[in-house]
Amino acid sequence: MLYEPRHFQVDDHALALEVMLAYPFATLASVLEGEPAFTHLPLHAVRAGEQLQLIGHLARGNPHCAALDGRSATAIFHGGNAFISPQLYSTREAVPTWNYVVVHVTGRVERMDDDEAKEQVLKTLIDRHDPAYRAQWDDELSDSYKSRQKGGIVGLRLHAERVQAKFKLSQNRAPDEQARVRAAMQAGDASAQALVPWMRRLGIGGGA
């Protein structure tokens, strides 16, 4: 369960979907034989009517595969993050913190072992991340090679049942402090700069 103070909670699932598409490398968490199990993998978020689904695959040798079919798992998508210095605040009685954007998607996992289903998973990921490679996959690789590659993976589809989006972007600070935080993020590293568009979208720290 994600800790979500109300001022950091984002109920707009369209924004959450944007985070998932912008930062597709996720952490998949579930329970395997009473212990937490984690796999880091790209997941592609798609809408099937009103249903959100996450599509990806794991190595067949990954023990995590045994914990997935029909069971619940949570996929965690991390956006930008940055240290926030108390020097950006108006009061001296302040402490450091960390701002970040994160989305948790919890739901039932459908395991896919048949060849055609895995073919569709791979094509979905290829089209999303390397469309120029699609012709090579379709036309230049032998069927035996592709079959061996697909034999080494297990496809998965996570059927979302709960989506939680937490945008911790100094919403609980005064407007002048928010403006200084946003300026500091703009002047920071790539991870800090990645927070600025979300601050702008939520109207934190000034206008557009």
Disulfide bonds with the S-S distance in Angstrom:
none
